């Protein structure tokens, strides 16, 4: 009898603990609450030719665990549209998109690359970066002696760049200015608007090798582009000063014209979700209101990707 009573008491206590734990878990927010509903348009993953901290599936799983709405997978050298399709099937519940970066590996300013991406299964390819690591501006900035991708000459856009923009307009894609110079970025935006491109983003406008001034970013916004600010590793040597510069610029441009993203996934840096959450927190700590963060991390990227505003 005593044993039975002991067992009954033990079971009731155990069930009480389990029930309490389940109840706590049911009300405890999953992941980092600041990321709930957020969209990161700049995530680097494996497979890649550079060391990455996560593969595509892991990155999407982490985004889902934090309640994020969508991510865009980026690779400097190959299409991510197909990878986004596979990752989205493996991890339902979060939108996954990709794109093509017009570096030398896909033929540079190659409209056929854009056409291929647009036709890829699932239509998950959204962004067309107008060359990054192989952009002429990047190669010259890095003082490298190697082939590069040009978008302009003597202050005029070259015909291949205009042909790429035509393909972007044809398929309703997003033009991302890449690592081109500020002047080239503005030329690309003007030509994109002339050809009917509806969605444009200036790729990490204040980072090397672009270094747009506030006046140039204001002009880009006036022309109809969204301005991307990327957190990266905010704990690095320049992190605090960089966050100060970003917050100051955003206030001058207006959050309604800006997008926040992580540009993470590099080996040795914070995971994309961790770094993105830290970046949003750093912007809030510098006086940007919750509604500003919501605009830049949720509403504006949703608009860029053609998603409904929630």
Secondary structure as a PSIPRED ss2 file (coil, helix, strand):
# PSIPRED VFORMAT (PSIPRED V4.0)

   1 X C   1.000  0.000  0.000
   2 X H   0.000  1.000  0.000
   3 X H   0.000  1.000  0.000
   4 X H   0.000  1.000  0.000
   5 X H   0.000  1.000  0.000
   6 X H   0.000  1.000  0.000
   7 X H   0.000  1.000  0.000
   8 X H   0.000  1.000  0.000
   9 X H   0.000  1.000  0.000
  10 X H   0.000  1.000  0.000
  11 X H   0.000  1.000  0.000
  12 X H   0.000  1.000  0.000
  13 X H   0.000  1.000  0.000
  14 X H   0.000  1.000  0.000
  15 X H   0.000  1.000  0.000
  16 X H   0.000  1.000  0.000
  17 X H   0.000  1.000  0.000
  18 X H   0.000  1.000  0.000
  19 X H   0.000  1.000  0.000
  20 X H   0.000  1.000  0.000
  21 X H   0.000  1.000  0.000
  22 X H   0.000  1.000  0.000
  23 X H   0.000  1.000  0.000
  24 X H   0.000  1.000  0.000
  25 X H   0.000  1.000  0.000
  26 X H   0.000  1.000  0.000
  27 X H   0.000  1.000  0.000
  28 X C   1.000  0.000  0.000
  29 X C   1.000  0.000  0.000
  30 X C   1.000  0.000  0.000
  31 X C   1.000  0.000  0.000
  32 X C   1.000  0.000  0.000
  33 X H   0.000  1.000  0.000
  34 X H   0.000  1.000  0.000
  35 X H   0.000  1.000  0.000
  36 X C   1.000  0.000  0.000
  37 X C   1.000  0.000  0.000
  38 X C   1.000  0.000  0.000
  39 X E   0.000  0.000  1.000
  40 X E   0.000  0.000  1.000
  41 X E   0.000  0.000  1.000
  42 X E   0.000  0.000  1.000
  43 X E   0.000  0.000  1.000
  44 X E   0.000  0.000  1.000
  45 X C   1.000  0.000  0.000
  46 X E   0.000  0.000  1.000
  47 X C   1.000  0.000  0.000
  48 X C   1.000  0.000  0.000
  49 X C   1.000  0.000  0.000
  50 X C   1.000  0.000  0.000
  51 X C   1.000  0.000  0.000
  52 X E   0.000  0.000  1.000
  53 X C   1.000  0.000  0.000
  54 X C   1.000  0.000  0.000
  55 X E   0.000  0.000  1.000
  56 X H   0.000  1.000  0.000
  57 X H   0.000  1.000  0.000
  58 X H   0.000  1.000  0.000
  59 X H   0.000  1.000  0.000
  60 X H   0.000  1.000  0.000
  61 X H   0.000  1.000  0.000
  62 X H   0.000  1.000  0.000
  63 X H   0.000  1.000  0.000
  64 X H   0.000  1.000  0.000
  65 X H   0.000  1.000  0.000
  66 X C   1.000  0.000  0.000
  67 X C   1.000  0.000  0.000
  68 X C   1.000  0.000  0.000
  69 X C   1.000  0.000  0.000
  70 X E   0.000  0.000  1.000
  71 X E   0.000  0.000  1.000
  72 X E   0.000  0.000  1.000
  73 X E   0.000  0.000  1.000
  74 X E   0.000  0.000  1.000
  75 X C   1.000  0.000  0.000
  76 X C   1.000  0.000  0.000
  77 X C   1.000  0.000  0.000
  78 X C   1.000  0.000  0.000
  79 X C   1.000  0.000  0.000
  80 X C   1.000  0.000  0.000
  81 X H   0.000  1.000  0.000
  82 X H   0.000  1.000  0.000
  83 X H   0.000  1.000  0.000
  84 X H   0.000  1.000  0.000
  85 X H   0.000  1.000  0.000
  86 X H   0.000  1.000  0.000
  87 X H   0.000  1.000  0.000
  88 X H   0.000  1.000  0.000
  89 X H   0.000  1.000  0.000
  90 X H   0.000  1.000  0.000
  91 X C   1.000  0.000  0.000
  92 X C   1.000  0.000  0.000
  93 X C   1.000  0.000  0.000
  94 X C   1.000  0.000  0.000
  95 X E   0.000  0.000  1.000
  96 X E   0.000  0.000  1.000
  97 X E   0.000  0.000  1.000
  98 X E   0.000  0.000  1.000
  99 X E   0.000  0.000  1.000
 100 X E   0.000  0.000  1.000
 101 X E   0.000  0.000  1.000
 102 X C   1.000  0.000  0.000
 103 X C   1.000  0.000  0.000
 104 X H   0.000  1.000  0.000
 105 X H   0.000  1.000  0.000
 106 X H   0.000  1.000  0.000
 107 X C   1.000  0.000  0.000
 108 X C   1.000  0.000  0.000
 109 X C   1.000  0.000  0.000
 110 X C   1.000  0.000  0.000
 111 X H   0.000  1.000  0.000
 112 X H   0.000  1.000  0.000
 113 X H   0.000  1.000  0.000
 114 X H   0.000  1.000  0.000
 115 X H   0.000  1.000  0.000
 116 X H   0.000  1.000  0.000
 117 X H   0.000  1.000  0.000
 118 X H   0.000  1.000  0.000
 119 X H   0.000  1.000  0.000
 120 X C   1.000  0.000  0.000
 121 X H   0.000  1.000  0.000
 122 X H   0.000  1.000  0.000
 123 X H   0.000  1.000  0.000
 124 X C   1.000  0.000  0.000
 125 X E   0.000  0.000  1.000
 126 X E   0.000  0.000  1.000
 127 X E   0.000  0.000  1.000
 128 X E   0.000  0.000  1.000
 129 X E   0.000  0.000  1.000
 130 X C   1.000  0.000  0.000
 131 X C   1.000  0.000  0.000
 132 X C   1.000  0.000  0.000
 133 X C   1.000  0.000  0.000
 134 X C   1.000  0.000  0.000
 135 X E   0.000  0.000  1.000
 136 X H   0.000  1.000  0.000
 137 X H   0.000  1.000  0.000
 138 X H   0.000  1.000  0.000
 139 X H   0.000  1.000  0.000
 140 X H   0.000  1.000  0.000
 141 X H   0.000  1.000  0.000
 142 X C   1.000  0.000  0.000
 143 X C   1.000  0.000  0.000
 144 X C   1.000  0.000  0.000
 145 X C   1.000  0.000  0.000
 146 X C   1.000  0.000  0.000
 147 X C   1.000  0.000  0.000
 148 X C   1.000  0.000  0.000
 149 X E   0.000  0.000  1.000
 150 X C   1.000  0.000  0.000
 151 X C   1.000  0.000  0.000
 152 X E   0.000  0.000  1.000
 153 X E   0.000  0.000  1.000
 154 X C   1.000  0.000  0.000
 155 X C   1.000  0.000  0.000
 156 X E   0.000  0.000  1.000
 157 X E   0.000  0.000  1.000
 158 X C   1.000  0.000  0.000
 159 X H   0.000  1.000  0.000
 160 X H   0.000  1.000  0.000
 161 X H   0.000  1.000  0.000
 162 X H   0.000  1.000  0.000
 163 X H   0.000  1.000  0.000
 164 X H   0.000  1.000  0.000
 165 X H   0.000  1.000  0.000
 166 X H   0.000  1.000  0.000
 167 X H   0.000  1.000  0.000
 168 X H   0.000  1.000  0.000
 169 X H   0.000  1.000  0.000
 170 X H   0.000  1.000  0.000
 171 X H   0.000  1.000  0.000
 172 X C   1.000  0.000  0.000
 173 X C   1.000  0.000  0.000
 174 X E   0.000  0.000  1.000
 175 X E   0.000  0.000  1.000
 176 X E   0.000  0.000  1.000
 177 X C   1.000  0.000  0.000
 178 X C   1.000  0.000  0.000
 179 X C   1.000  0.000  0.000
 180 X C   1.000  0.000  0.000
 181 X C   1.000  0.000  0.000
 182 X H   0.000  1.000  0.000
 183 X H   0.000  1.000  0.000
 184 X H   0.000  1.000  0.000
 185 X H   0.000  1.000  0.000
 186 X H   0.000  1.000  0.000
 187 X H   0.000  1.000  0.000
 188 X H   0.000  1.000  0.000
 189 X H   0.000  1.000  0.000
 190 X H   0.000  1.000  0.000
 191 X H   0.000  1.000  0.000
 192 X H   0.000  1.000  0.000
 193 X H   0.000  1.000  0.000
 194 X H   0.000  1.000  0.000
 195 X H   0.000  1.000  0.000
 196 X C   1.000  0.000  0.000
 197 X C   1.000  0.000  0.000
 198 X C   1.000  0.000  0.000
 199 X E   0.000  0.000  1.000
 200 X E   0.000  0.000  1.000
 201 X E   0.000  0.000  1.000
 202 X E   0.000  0.000  1.000
 203 X C   1.000  0.000  0.000
 204 X C   1.000  0.000  0.000
 205 X C   1.000  0.000  0.000
 206 X C   1.000  0.000  0.000
 207 X C   1.000  0.000  0.000
 208 X C   1.000  0.000  0.000
 209 X C   1.000  0.000  0.000
 210 X C   1.000  0.000  0.000
 211 X C   1.000  0.000  0.000
 212 X C   1.000  0.000  0.000
 213 X C   1.000  0.000  0.000
 214 X H   0.000  1.000  0.000
 215 X H   0.000  1.000  0.000
 216 X H   0.000  1.000  0.000
 217 X H   0.000  1.000  0.000
 218 X H   0.000  1.000  0.000
 219 X H   0.000  1.000  0.000
 220 X H   0.000  1.000  0.000
 221 X H   0.000  1.000  0.000
 222 X H   0.000  1.000  0.000
 223 X H   0.000  1.000  0.000
 224 X C   1.000  0.000  0.000
 225 X C   1.000  0.000  0.000
 226 X E   0.000  0.000  1.000
 227 X E   0.000  0.000  1.000
 228 X E   0.000  0.000  1.000
 229 X E   0.000  0.000  1.000
 230 X E   0.000  0.000  1.000
 231 X C   1.000  0.000  0.000
 232 X C   1.000  0.000  0.000
 233 X C   1.000  0.000  0.000
 234 X C   1.000  0.000  0.000
 235 X C   1.000  0.000  0.000
 236 X C   1.000  0.000  0.000
 237 X C   1.000  0.000  0.000
 238 X C   1.000  0.000  0.000
 239 X H   0.000  1.000  0.000
 240 X H   0.000  1.000  0.000
 241 X H   0.000  1.000  0.000
 242 X H   0.000  1.000  0.000
 243 X H   0.000  1.000  0.000
 244 X H   0.000  1.000  0.000
 245 X H   0.000  1.000  0.000
 246 X H   0.000  1.000  0.000
 247 X H   0.000  1.000  0.000
 248 X H   0.000  1.000  0.000
 249 X H   0.000  1.000  0.000
 250 X H   0.000  1.000  0.000
 251 X H   0.000  1.000  0.000
 252 X H   0.000  1.000  0.000
 253 X H   0.000  1.000  0.000
 254 X C   1.000  0.000  0.000
 255 X H   0.000  1.000  0.000
 256 X H   0.000  1.000  0.000
 257 X H   0.000  1.000  0.000
 258 X E   0.000  0.000  1.000
 259 X E   0.000  0.000  1.000
 260 X E   0.000  0.000  1.000
 261 X E   0.000  0.000  1.000
 262 X C   1.000  0.000  0.000
 263 X C   1.000  0.000  0.000
 264 X E   0.000  0.000  1.000
 265 X C   1.000  0.000  0.000
 266 X E   0.000  0.000  1.000
 267 X C   1.000  0.000  0.000
 268 X C   1.000  0.000  0.000
 269 X C   1.000  0.000  0.000
 270 X C   1.000  0.000  0.000
 271 X C   1.000  0.000  0.000
 272 X H   0.000  1.000  0.000
 273 X H   0.000  1.000  0.000
 274 X H   0.000  1.000  0.000
 275 X H   0.000  1.000  0.000
 276 X H   0.000  1.000  0.000
 277 X H   0.000  1.000  0.000
 278 X H   0.000  1.000  0.000
 279 X H   0.000  1.000  0.000
 280 X H   0.000  1.000  0.000
 281 X H   0.000  1.000  0.000
 282 X H   0.000  1.000  0.000
 283 X H   0.000  1.000  0.000
 284 X H   0.000  1.000  0.000
 285 X H   0.000  1.000  0.000
 286 X C   1.000  0.000  0.000
 287 X C   1.000  0.000  0.000
 288 X C   1.000  0.000  0.000
 289 X C   1.000  0.000  0.000
 290 X H   0.000  1.000  0.000
 291 X H   0.000  1.000  0.000
 292 X H   0.000  1.000  0.000
 293 X H   0.000  1.000  0.000
 294 X H   0.000  1.000  0.000
 295 X H   0.000  1.000  0.000
 296 X H   0.000  1.000  0.000
 297 X H   0.000  1.000  0.000
 298 X H   0.000  1.000  0.000
 299 X H   0.000  1.000  0.000
 300 X H   0.000  1.000  0.000
 301 X H   0.000  1.000  0.000
 302 X H   0.000  1.000  0.000
 303 X H   0.000  1.000  0.000
 304 X H   0.000  1.000  0.000
 305 X H   0.000  1.000  0.000
 306 X C   1.000  0.000  0.000
 307 X C   1.000  0.000  0.000
 308 X C   1.000  0.000  0.000
 309 X C   1.000  0.000  0.000
 310 X C   1.000  0.000  0.000
